[in-house]
């Protein structure tokens, strides 16, 4: 193996080599990298969490690309990590919510070597730590690579715009791990924890900036000082120690701030070797809550896997976990809260709750139902939404919290059931019928459904099939005359009288009424039941937001 140029501090990017183990050892020694049993002519740097070369010692990620055989010349590629700017800021006072707040966020580049010790850079302001000790936040880092992502919002694009001490290049959250130790200039620094945004960032770059910043997971991180020294712009950054079992900064932010439903991810974060005690306590608390949560804890991302037409403009939408994890079971009648961007762009996210129609056993996917019709209407808690964004498509990602809601079947010994549904109210009742069939117990009940007509009647066949299997009587009411009237005596025109529903459903008097439909319909039927003196009934309702049906 022949090397054209090996400098004392590293290797020139233009260097070329041929295969050979002995010279490979010499090359490794020049870079102070371990060489343990790697094949002739092939030397591979550790890979980062997303498959890209991770930072390694002497500021270089080393990647050999071998030729067709071990004796063919091949190219040597170098990717460096370096300090772009050292930024220092004096203490300032800003006003946030009518309160004076101390800050050191307004940092400016400094030329020449700057001394750093356990408290941070000399002359810099480090305010009281939000979590942990100020020593864990002695030095803040932010990658130059992320500046372009926020260029539209930055009030100042000079290094230090995010309040960081070190603006860096090649040192990314996806590749840096909690506990990584770096040699920077003559100082030794260790990754302590991510930098979490606060209102000071909003004060500097505008309202809502901190939320966007956190969701990007491009937040930078803090370093504690292991060995004081001098750091200058242009200094190389060298990784000198790593716990390969620790999560990357990107993964740590994801599971502790955004997706804390992920028990496995939280477990890895909790076990990080060099995590500060205060952070370990926080992560341990979230891990405990994740294990105790019904469904899951916090918000997770679901991906649209398919959209199928059901009836009229009603569609069935399949959703799966973006991380490929199983989805937990839900109770029949529960709703799935989802967050979409608002149609008019006035709000970043708009949370709405949709009827689950998929099997209640959980598994790989959930299925929801709704009308593909945009609506800017705000809905109150506890109400279902029938409108899905008209532009919804396969591959779209949506944010979701765990299924919830109180519209539920009574216990197995509750007695006769009367189901009264309108429009999409048939969706939650379908999951209840499926559950009753799974129980395998005798059911005494009656179901009445109201709709515009057969073409808009969602889940008609599935509902009829379950009712026949369970021995539940049915009647369907359409607003306008239909040819189906002559062929099926259970189909009627107009709207049923509530008193007749109670009469037709009698065997023993129904003890539980499950009522689902538009807000106006549910209010009407509930009021009519009250007029009939049916206060002894167990009335359970689910209404869609006003104007949604």
C-alpha positions, -999 to 999 in steps of 0.1 A, spaced: 0 0 0 13 34 -9 1 67 6 9 99 -13 7 122 17 3 117 54 5 149 74 15 148 111 -20 158 122 -39 136 97 -42 127 61 -47 150 31 -81 146 14 -65 139 -19 -45 109 -5 -49 76 -25 -40 41 -14 -38 5 -24 -49 -24 -3 -25 -40 23 -29 -47 59 5 -36 72 3 -1 57 -33 0 69 -20 -3 104 4 26 98 -24 47 84 -45 40 115 -17 49 138 -14 82 120 -50 89 129 -49 73 163 -77 49 154 -81 13 165 -76 -13 139 -90 -47 149 -93 -75 125 -107 -56 96 -105 -71 61 -76 -62 38 -82 -31 17 -114 -22 36 -117 2 66 -151 14 77 -159 41 102 -187 35 127 -221 43 113 -244 69 127 -280 63 137 -293 69 102 -266 51 83 -242 80 76 -206 79 88 -204 89 125 -178 114 138 -146 98 149 -112 108 164 -90 136 151 -120 154 136 -123 129 108 -149 103 98 -129 79 78 -145 59 50 -126 36 27 -142 27 -6 -125 -5 -19 -120 -12 -55 -130 -45 -72 -103 -63 -53 -79 -58 -24 -51 -46 -46 -69 -20 -66 -63 17 -57 -93 33 -39 -103 68 -28 -99 80 8 -128 103 19 -127 126 49 -156 143 66 -145 168 93 -161 183 124 -150 218 134 -159 249 153 -173 276 130 -177 303 156 -172 308 193 -200 330 206 -202 348 240 -230 369 254 -232 393 284 -262 392 307 -293 410 295 -328 415 308 -358 409 286 -396 411 293 -416 380 290 -453 381 300 -448 413 319 -419 399 339 -382 408 337 -361 377 329 -323 373 329 -308 358 298 -276 352 280 -293 343 247 -279 373 228 -244 359 219 -220 373 194 -189 357 177 -155 364 193 -123 361 175 -92 344 188 -88 317 215 -115 318 242 -110 301 276 -136 276 288 -138 261 323 -163 242 344 -186 272 345 -185 279 307 -167 304 286 -150 332 305 -171 364 301 -202 344 290 -236 344 308 -250 311 319 -283 316 337 -297 292 363 -302 258 348 -338 247 340 -329 211 349 -297 198 364 -267 219 374 -252 248 355 -221 227 350 -242 204 327 -250 235 307 -216 251 306 -213 251 268 -242 251 243 -237 238 208 -258 243 176 -250 230 141 -246 255 113 -263 229 90 -297 238 107 -296 276 101 -311 272 66 -341 253 80 -351 283 101 -339 311 78 -375 324 72 -379 331 110 -345 342 122 -342 379 131 -304 375 130 -286 349 109 -251 355 124 -235 327 144 -250 326 179 -285 333 166 -298 304 187 -280 315 218 -253 289 213 -216 291 224 -203 270 197 -216 271 161 -203 239 146 -201 220 114 -204 182 111 -215 177 147 -252 167 144 -278 155 169 -285 123 148 -249 112 154 -238 126 187 -247 105 218 -254 114 254 -220 111 271 -198 115 240 -165 131 249 -149 155 225 -115 172 223 -121 207 211 -91 229 209 -72 222 241 -104 215 261 -122 183 267 -161 184 267 -189 159 272 -224 158 258 -247 162 288 -283 167 274 -302 183 246 -309 220 246 -347 225 252 -363 256 238 -380 282 261 -398 315 257 -365 333 253 -363 319 218 -398 331 210 -387 365 223 -358 366 199 -373 350 168 -411 354 172 -441 338 188 -444 300 182 -408 296 172 -399 274 202 -426 249 193 -414 246 157 -378 243 170 -387 214 193 -408 195 167 -378 197 143 -356 179 169 -328 201 156 -323 216 190 -285 214 196 -272 202 229 -252 211 260 -217 201 270 -201 198 304 -164 207 307 -142 177 316 -109 196 311 -106 234 308 -88 248 278 -88 273 249 -112 271 219 -111 291 187 -131 293 155 -117 267 131 -106 242 158 -111 205 149 -136 185 170 -124 150 179 -145 122 194 -123 105 221 -148 84 241 -183 70 235 -208 47 252 -223 29 222 -254 20 242 -264 56 249 -291 72 227 -282 99 202 -293 134 211 -320 132 184 -334 99 198 -333 114 234 -353 144 223 -378 122 204 -386 99 233 -384 124 262 -401 154 246 -423 142 217 -430 105 217 -429 94 253 -453 66 245 -422 47 234 -414 26 264 -384 9 247 -369 42 238 -374 57 272 -358 26 287 -327 32 266 -326 68 275 -330 60 312 -300 37 311 -276 61 294 -243 58 313 -235 95 316 -270 110 321 -272 136 348 -292 124 379 -319 151 374 -325 139 339 -325 103 350 -352 110 375 -373 128 349 -369 100 323 -377 75 350 -409 93 358 -420 93 322 -411 57 318 -433 48 348 -462 68 334 -457 52 300 -460 17 316 -490 28 336 -509 46 308 -541 32 293 -533 30 256 -502 51 255 -487 81 272 -484 113 253 -486 119 215 -474 96 188 -473 98 150 -495 76 129 -493 72 91 -522 69 67 -518 35 50 -549 35 29 -582 53 22 -613 33 10 -647 46 0 -675 35 23 -708 53 14 -713 87 -3 -684 109 8 -677 87 38 -643 70 38 -625 45 59 -589 54 68 -563 29 78 -536 42 102 -504 26 115 -477 36 139 -449 55 121 -423 35 141 -438 2 131 -449 -6 166 -482 -25 175 -512 -3 185 -529 -12 217 -565 -24 220 -593 2 223 -627 -1 238 -658 -3 215 -672 32 211 -640 51 218 -627 79 197 -592 85 183 -580 121 187 -559 133 157 -541 165 150 -542 180 115 -530 214 102 -560 237 101 -574 243 66 -570 280 67 -535 279 81 -545 300 111 -534 273 136 -505 250 133 -525 220 145 -562 213 151 -571 183 172 -603 164 164 -617 130 176 -628 104 151 -649 72 154 -628 40 154 -644 13 133 -615 -12 132 -613 -43 153 -610 -36 190 -583 -61 195 -555 -37 184 -526 -49 163 -509 -33 134 -535 -8 124 -565 13 135 -594 22 112 -614 54 115 -643 68 95 -652 103 83 -665 125 55 -637 138 32 -648 174 37 -628 202 51 -642 221 81 -627 249 102 -652 244 130 -637 241 165 -652 211 184 -656 208 222 -641 180 242 -661 148 241 -677 153 207 -668 133 176 -659 148 143 -673 136 110 -651 157 87 -616 145 76 -594 168 56 -604 166 19 -568 165 9 -559 135 31 -538 110 12 -519 77 18 -485 85 34 -497 115 53 -485 116 89 -509 127 117 -503 132 155 -524 112 178 -530 106 215 -545 73 228 -581 64 222 -606 78 247 -642 84 254 -671 73 277 -695 60 251 -693 23 260 -713 -9 263 -726 -19 298 -714 -50 315 -725 -84 303 -754 -86 329 -769 -52 320 -800 -65 302 -817 -54 270 -801 -28 247 -816 -1 224 -793 13 198 -804 46 182 -781 59 155 -780 86 129 -755 92 100 -720 83 112 -734 73 145 -734 38 130 -696 37 132 -691 34 170 -721 11 173 -705 -12 147 -675 -18 171 -700 -25 199 -719 -51 178 -685 -67 169 -677 -69 206 -711 -84 215 -705 -111 189 -671 -119 203 -686 -123 238 -707 -151 224 -735 -143 249 -773 -140 242 -783 -104 235 -818 -90 237 -818 -57 218 -831 -35 190 -814 -11 166 -829 19 148 -809 39 123 -817 72 105 -800 84 73 -805 104 41 -808 73 19 -792 40 10 -763 56 -8 -752 75 23 -759 47 48 -724 37 61 -717 2 74 -752 -10 65 -742 -45 54 -718 -51 83 -744 -38 109 -772 -59 94 -750 -90 94 -740 -86 131 -776 -79 141 -788 -111 124 -761 -131 141 -769 -116 175 -807 -118 171 -811 -80 174 -841 -65 156 -836 -36 132 -854 -7 116 -839 18 91 -854 52 84 -845 72 53 -855 108 48 -868 103 12 -887 75 -4 -866 46 -18 -872 15 -39 -859 -5 -10 -892 2 9 -911 -24 -12 -885 -51 -8 -876 -48 29 -903 -43 56 -877 -31 80 -870 1 59 -892 31 65 -895 67 53 -892 97 76 -880 98 112 -891 74 140 -911 85 170 -891 78 202 -922 64 219 -925 39 191 -889 29 194 -894 21 230 -925 1 222 -910 -18 193 -879 -27 213 -898 -41 242 -894 -75 255 -885 -65 290 -882 -27 290 -847 -17 276 -824 -8 304 -797 8 283 -801 32 254 -770 38 233 -776 70 212 -751 83 186 -756 109 159 -755 147 151 -757 170 181 -792 182 172 -805 146 168 -790 134 200 -805 164 219 -839 158 203 -840 121 212 -827 127 247 -853 154 254 -881 131 241 -870 103 264 -872 127 293 -907 137 283 -917 100 282 -907 96 318 -878 73 309 -854 86 335 -848 51 348 -830 42 315 -793 41 314 -788 67 286 -754 68 269 -747 93 242 -721 103 216 -728 134 195 -709 149 165 -700 186 167 -728 210 157 -731 212 120 -709 183 113 -737 160 101 
